[in-house]
Amino acid sequence: MLPYPFSRGVFICGEPVTVSTDAGPGELEAARARLEETLVDITAAADSHFKR
């Protein structure tokens, strides 16, 4: 997506989620859940940035 010229935007970054290369299914699921939670939090923060 390309924004319109002179539109406002915000970039929000979260903490990196690292997973070892030899992670088992349980560790992968835990990392996936952490990533999903982080993305939900970041999306909420970005959405609230422009709400009045």
Residue pairs with C-beta under 8 A, 6 or more apart in sequence:
3 9
8 50
10 46
10 49
10 50
12 42
12 45
12 46
12 49
13 42
14 38
14 39
14 41
14 42
15 38
17 31
17 34
17 35
17 38
18 31
19 27
19 28
19 31
20 27
23 31
